[in-house]
Amino acid sequence: MDTKEKILSAAIEVFAEKGKHGTRMEEIAVRASVNKAMLYYFFTTKEKLFQEVLITALFRISKRITDGITQQIDAMTDPRDKVTLIVNKHFDAYSQSSDETNILLSSMTTCPADVEKAAKKIAEEHPAVFCPEKFVSFFEECKATKLFRNIDPRQTLVSIVGMNLIYFAAKPISQLLLNINVNNEQEFLKERQASIVDLILHGILTDPEPPHTTKPGSVL
């Protein structure tokens, strides 16, 4: 790992812990084991470093989603299995890195303009990675075959994203207000995935029989 990568890795950790506004460049330099001069050589301001961190976090999450789905979905014939795969891979992408997820979620509320800027950059430079239109097309195709009810594909995607992210975005509130006692988080997350798949399928399919081949994705 070269110096710039070390700085970026350390910055991801610190920004995830303290957010954009609570992080100091000195903390990142210490975490990366570099002096401040070296830090500012690569990233002249905290704003520029944060934008690079946000782009990196969003790119990695998006790539996990896209890669996980495209590597398997073409081999599937049952749309129920495809929906299950889409939900599970999206969920897995956020559960696999708490730092990247925390950065993205906190940025959505504290600096949404930064998230929009990062998303546009990724869409322009990596169109194959950031491609929600593929999923919209999938739902449209299934509607045309009468496999799905007359749903709005974009609203369905919003529902999937919201249901998958709510636990990560509001974990303390979820556990306290809903009286959810999570003794084994990995097991809880597997149950959470299965519950979301069940709700989505029963909401969109004309014949909501459970998928018969695809199992919920593993949570790392």
C-alpha positions as CSV (number, residue, x, y, z in Angstrom):
1,M,0.0,0.0,0.0
2,D,1.5,3.3,-1.0
3,T,1.3,6.5,1.0
4,K,-1.7,7.9,-0.7
5,E,-3.6,4.7,-0.2
6,K,-2.6,4.6,3.5
7,I,-3.9,8.1,3.9
8,L,-7.2,7.3,2.1
9,S,-7.6,4.1,4.2
10,A,-7.0,6.0,7.4
11,A,-9.4,8.8,6.3
12,I,-12.2,6.4,5.7
13,E,-11.8,5.1,9.3
14,V,-11.7,8.5,10.9
15,F,-14.5,10.0,8.8
16,A,-16.7,7.0,9.5
17,E,-16.1,7.5,13.2
18,K,-16.5,11.3,13.5
19,G,-18.2,12.5,10.3
20,K,-17.1,15.2,7.9
21,H,-17.4,18.1,10.3
22,G,-16.0,16.3,13.4
23,T,-12.8,15.0,11.7
24,R,-9.5,16.9,11.8
25,M,-6.7,16.4,9.3
26,E,-4.2,15.9,12.2
27,E,-6.2,12.8,13.3
28,I,-6.0,11.3,9.8
29,A,-2.2,12.0,9.6
30,V,-1.7,10.2,12.9
31,R,-3.9,7.2,11.9
32,A,-2.0,7.0,8.6
33,S,1.4,7.3,10.3
34,V,2.4,10.2,8.0
35,N,3.2,13.9,8.8
36,K,0.8,16.7,8.0
37,A,2.9,18.0,5.2
38,M,2.6,14.6,3.4
39,L,-1.1,14.6,4.0
40,Y,-1.5,18.1,2.5
41,Y,0.8,17.1,-0.4
42,F,-1.7,14.6,-1.6
43,F,-4.9,16.3,-0.4
44,T,-4.6,20.1,-0.2
45,T,-7.8,20.5,1.9
46,K,-10.0,18.4,4.2
47,E,-12.8,19.1,1.7
48,K,-10.9,17.5,-1.1
49,L,-9.9,14.5,1.0
50,F,-13.5,14.0,2.2
51,Q,-14.8,14.1,-1.4
52,E,-12.3,11.4,-2.4
53,V,-13.3,9.3,0.6
54,L,-17.0,9.7,-0.2
55,I,-16.4,8.8,-3.9
56,T,-14.4,5.7,-2.8
57,A,-17.1,4.6,-0.4
58,L,-19.9,5.0,-2.8
59,F,-17.9,3.4,-5.7
60,R,-17.1,0.3,-3.6
61,I,-20.7,-0.1,-2.4
62,S,-22.0,0.3,-5.9
63,K,-19.5,-2.1,-7.4
64,R,-20.3,-4.8,-4.8
65,I,-24.0,-4.5,-5.8
66,T,-23.4,-4.5,-9.5
67,D,-20.8,-7.3,-9.5
68,G,-22.7,-9.5,-7.2
69,I,-25.9,-9.3,-9.3
70,T,-24.4,-9.4,-12.8
71,Q,-22.3,-12.4,-12.1
72,Q,-25.4,-14.5,-11.3
73,I,-28.6,-13.0,-12.6
74,D,-28.2,-14.1,-16.3
75,A,-28.1,-17.7,-15.3
76,M,-31.5,-17.4,-13.5
77,T,-34.8,-18.0,-15.2
78,D,-37.3,-17.5,-12.3
79,P,-38.0,-13.7,-11.7
80,R,-38.5,-14.5,-8.0
81,D,-34.9,-15.7,-7.7
82,K,-33.8,-12.5,-9.5
83,V,-35.6,-10.3,-7.1
84,T,-34.2,-12.2,-4.2
85,L,-30.7,-11.8,-5.6
86,I,-31.2,-8.0,-6.1
87,V,-32.4,-7.5,-2.6
88,N,-29.7,-9.7,-1.0
89,K,-26.7,-8.3,-3.0
90,H,-27.8,-4.7,-2.2
91,F,-28.1,-5.6,1.5
92,D,-24.8,-7.4,1.5
93,A,-23.0,-4.4,-0.1
94,Y,-23.9,-2.3,2.9
95,S,-23.3,-4.9,5.6
96,Q,-19.8,-5.8,4.4
97,S,-18.2,-2.5,5.3
98,S,-19.6,-0.5,8.3
99,D,-17.1,2.3,7.6
100,E,-18.2,2.9,4.1
101,T,-21.8,2.6,5.0
102,N,-21.5,5.0,7.9
103,I,-19.8,7.6,5.7
104,L,-22.5,7.4,3.0
105,L,-25.4,7.4,5.5
106,S,-24.1,10.3,7.5
107,S,-23.3,12.3,4.3
108,M,-26.8,11.8,3.1
109,T,-28.1,13.8,6.0
110,T,-25.3,16.3,6.7
111,C,-24.0,17.0,3.2
112,P,-26.3,15.7,0.5
113,A,-24.8,17.9,-2.1
114,D,-21.5,16.0,-1.7
115,V,-23.3,12.7,-2.2
116,E,-24.9,14.0,-5.4
117,K,-21.5,15.2,-6.7
118,A,-19.9,11.9,-5.9
119,A,-22.7,9.9,-7.5
120,K,-22.5,12.0,-10.7
121,K,-18.7,11.5,-10.9
122,I,-19.0,7.8,-10.6
123,A,-21.9,7.6,-13.1
124,E,-19.8,9.6,-15.6
125,E,-16.5,7.7,-15.1
126,H,-17.9,4.2,-14.3
127,P,-21.3,3.8,-16.0
128,A,-21.2,0.0,-15.8
129,V,-20.9,0.3,-12.0
130,F,-23.5,2.9,-11.3
131,C,-26.4,1.8,-13.4
132,P,-29.8,1.8,-11.7
133,E,-31.5,1.8,-15.1
134,K,-30.7,-1.8,-15.5
135,F,-32.9,-2.7,-12.5
136,V,-35.7,-0.4,-13.7
137,S,-35.6,-2.3,-17.1
138,F,-35.7,-5.6,-15.3
139,F,-38.9,-4.7,-13.4
140,E,-40.4,-3.2,-16.6
141,E,-39.8,-6.5,-18.5
142,C,-41.4,-8.6,-15.7
143,K,-44.4,-6.3,-15.7
144,A,-44.8,-6.8,-19.4
145,T,-45.1,-10.6,-18.9
146,K,-47.7,-10.1,-16.2
147,L,-45.3,-11.7,-13.6
148,F,-45.4,-8.5,-11.6
149,R,-48.4,-6.4,-10.7
150,N,-48.6,-2.9,-12.2
151,I,-45.9,-1.5,-10.0
152,D,-43.8,1.6,-10.5
153,P,-40.2,0.2,-10.9
154,R,-38.6,3.3,-9.5
155,Q,-40.8,3.3,-6.4
156,T,-40.0,-0.4,-6.0
157,L,-36.3,0.3,-6.1
158,V,-36.7,3.1,-3.6
159,S,-38.6,0.7,-1.3
160,I,-35.8,-1.9,-1.6
161,V,-33.1,0.7,-0.8
162,G,-35.1,2.1,2.1
163,M,-35.9,-1.3,3.7
164,N,-32.3,-2.5,3.3
165,L,-30.8,0.7,4.8
166,I,-33.1,1.5,7.7
167,Y,-31.4,-0.8,10.2
168,F,-27.9,0.4,9.4
169,A,-29.1,4.1,9.4
170,A,-31.0,3.8,12.7
171,K,-29.6,0.8,14.6
172,P,-29.8,2.3,18.1
173,I,-33.3,3.6,17.6
174,S,-34.4,0.3,16.0
175,Q,-33.2,-1.7,18.9
176,L,-34.5,0.7,21.6
177,L,-37.9,1.9,20.3
178,L,-38.9,-1.4,18.6
179,N,-37.6,-3.5,21.5
180,I,-35.3,-5.5,19.2
181,N,-32.8,-7.5,21.3
182,V,-29.9,-8.3,18.9
183,N,-27.7,-10.8,20.7
184,N,-26.3,-12.2,17.5
185,E,-26.2,-9.5,14.9
186,Q,-25.1,-11.7,12.0
187,E,-28.1,-14.0,12.6
188,F,-30.4,-11.0,12.9
189,L,-29.2,-9.6,9.6
190,K,-29.8,-12.9,7.9
191,E,-33.4,-12.8,9.3
192,R,-33.7,-9.2,8.2
193,Q,-32.7,-10.1,4.7
194,A,-35.2,-12.9,4.5
195,S,-38.0,-10.7,5.8
196,I,-37.3,-8.0,3.2
197,V,-37.3,-10.5,0.4
198,D,-40.6,-11.9,1.6
199,L,-42.3,-8.5,1.9
200,I,-41.0,-7.3,-1.6
201,L,-42.1,-10.5,-3.3
202,H,-45.6,-10.5,-1.8
203,G,-45.9,-6.8,-2.8
204,I,-44.9,-7.0,-6.4
205,L,-45.6,-10.5,-7.8
206,T,-48.9,-11.6,-9.2
207,D,-48.1,-15.1,-7.8
208,P,-45.9,-14.5,-4.7
209,E,-44.8,-18.0,-4.2
210,P,-41.4,-18.0,-2.4
211,P,-38.3,-18.4,-4.5
212,H,-37.1,-21.9,-4.8
213,T,-33.4,-21.8,-5.6
214,T,-31.8,-18.6,-4.3
215,K,-31.0,-18.5,-0.6
216,P,-30.4,-15.2,1.3
217,G,-26.9,-14.0,0.8
218,S,-24.3,-14.4,3.5
219,V,-23.6,-11.5,5.7
220,L,-20.0,-10.8,6.4
